[in-house]
Amino acid sequence: MNDQPDDRPEGHDWKGLKEIDRAIAENRLTAYTWKKTWADPWGRVKLITIFLGLAAFAIFVVINDLIL
C-alpha cells in the first residue's frame, strides 16, 4: 500500500494510525469516521442531537410555510 520505506524501530506499532492509513488507501475514511463516532457514547449523543436538531428545523420550516 505504501511505497515509502519503513524506518520505524521494531516492536513499535501504531495500530490506530495503521487503520486510518488503510482506510485512506481504501477510500473508506468517511465510513471509518462514522463507525468510530457511533461507537463512542458521547459521539453518539452528539450525532443524535444534531440529527434531531436538523429534523426539528425542517419540521419548523414546513409548518411555518404552511401557516403563512
Summary of the structure (lengths in Angstrom):
residues: 68
radius of gyration: 20.6
end to end distance: 57.8
largest distance: 69.0
contacts: 117
relative contact order: 0.07
helix: 72%
strand: 0%
